[in-house]
Amino acid sequence: MAGIYGADVAQLRALGKALTASSTRLTSTRVALSRDVRDASRWKGSDAERFRSDWDGTHSLTLGKVIAALAEAGRAAARHADEQERASGTRDTAGRTSTSAPDARKGSGNISFLGEDHSSPRHADRGEPNLTPAELDRLRNKVSAAASGGNFLAGNDAEVNGLREALTALTPAQLNQLLASLSDDELRNLGAGAAGDGKGWFNSEGTTPFERQQLLDQLLSKASADQVHRLKDLIPWAQPDGTAMGDAARPGGPDPSSTSRWMEPRFPVIGEHPSADDIRQGQYGDCVVLAAAGAMVNADSGWAREHVTDNGNGTVSVLLFDKNGQEQWVTVTSDLPANAYGGQLGAKTGFGGNWPAYVEKALAQVYTEDDNNDGTKEGSPPDQAWPPGHYRAIEGNWGPDAFQYLAGPEVERTKDADVLWGAASGGKPSVVTTLGEAPDGAPNGYHANHAYFVTGTDERGNIILQNPWGAFEPSMAISKEDFRRLFSDATVTH
């Protein structure tokens, strides 16, 4: 006698397969459409650029939401079929597929992308604004000392760091209490004092970019939203310069942007399932940065969630390595550089969130490795070495220089294929760069002066490379001989 079911198990399984197949077909359609939309030879002009911006910023993401919903519905139908079988004490042995197993990453299985953020809060408890008048006076004096030029011989490096250490001990509510007690002029002076190098005659290093950013981190990450706006208005270096040199590897050459515009993204910093598919390089020529971020999250699916977080007050914090190999939070405001059509100029939103764009922004604030050897568009001024606080500083740089900020000091630039294959087989994050000109016999998807990240190996022993322009770009499977002949070098982690 057949068991009693609350639903027809066979039909549930058939529905699950149909939903999963529809999700797969729509994924293929989305990839094909993305390639067509980005083919500049098919449609040129301002209307075309505006539609491409809308596609990246809205339409493609909406399709992604539908794809994910169909896939989850397919898994849900399979789970319900399993539950019906267990409840009735029977087992349907026909048509069982791997889709019946719940995806451990899905949690409750709810689809949430457009609204809910999945960051881990840094300051979950705001505390109470309970500083005494004496404590407030002590902190205000530290602010005044950090804002001044300090001793001619000693500078004000010690004062900047002393203020930062004092702010570290404050709860968000106490920090906000302090900010509310400071005038606009006091905050402007603090910004000006901390912006200097802090050097005196006997201080060879002075205030480093990371030390300045640690001070800003304590201010921005803990402040209320209205105080964040105030800090951004009064401290100019709280926001990097968003102008772009452009990506020289793109067909047609770099597309520079000379205006620093800003926009508030509509999508969360961390979506439900961050992954390497979120890497979608925008107009900046920072393929090494985005390839390094892709390599990190490909090697560790939890990397984005552990290193990027929405503070819930209009700021985002990113955990980077400083020059001493120590991890430090870099906090930036949540607005991002905008293109001429109001879309994101830099890294585009992925289905797993906007975290790559904030890795870009945080790195632009502290990057000190830029040189003046980047290529520029014909007729443009020659390149210069950009200091921290400029997106142009993170464009067109060497693999180890950028990678060390994300992976730490244990990175190695190599031309040795055996070293690269050893890292890839061990699941270590790795980035590969191409030659200055595309050689004969280059595989489909190869672009000169470009960086790719390793996603794994295939059954033939080749390594698989993904383009940071996006998962819709063709991947490349290359042999050791291909690497030696067609590529410049690699950067691997240990």
Secondary structure, 3 states (H helix, E strand, C coil): CCCCCCCCHHHHHHHHHHHHHHHHHHHHHHHHHHHHHCCCCCCCCHHHHHHHHHHHHHHHHHHHHHHHHHHHHHHHHHHHHHHHHHHHCCCCCCCCCHHHCCCHHHCCCCCCCCCCCCCCCCCCCCCCCCCCHHHHHHHHHHHHHHHCCCECCCECHHHHHHHHHHHHCCCHHHHHHHHHHCCHHHHHHHHHHHHCCCCCCCCCCCCCHHHHHHHHHHHHHHCCHHHHHHHHHHCHHHCCECCECCCCCCCCCCCCECCCEEECCCCCCCCCCCCHHHCCCCCCCCHHHHHHHHHHHHHCCCHHHHHEEECCCCEEEEEEECCCCCEEEEEEECCEEECCCCCECCCCCECCECHHHHHHHHHHHHCCCCCCCCCCCCCCCCCCCCCCCEHHHHCCCCHHHHHHHHHCCCEEEECCHHHHHHHHHCCCCEEEEECCCCCCCCCCCCCCCCEEEEEEECCCCCEEEECCCCCCCCCEEECHHHHHHHEEEEEEEC
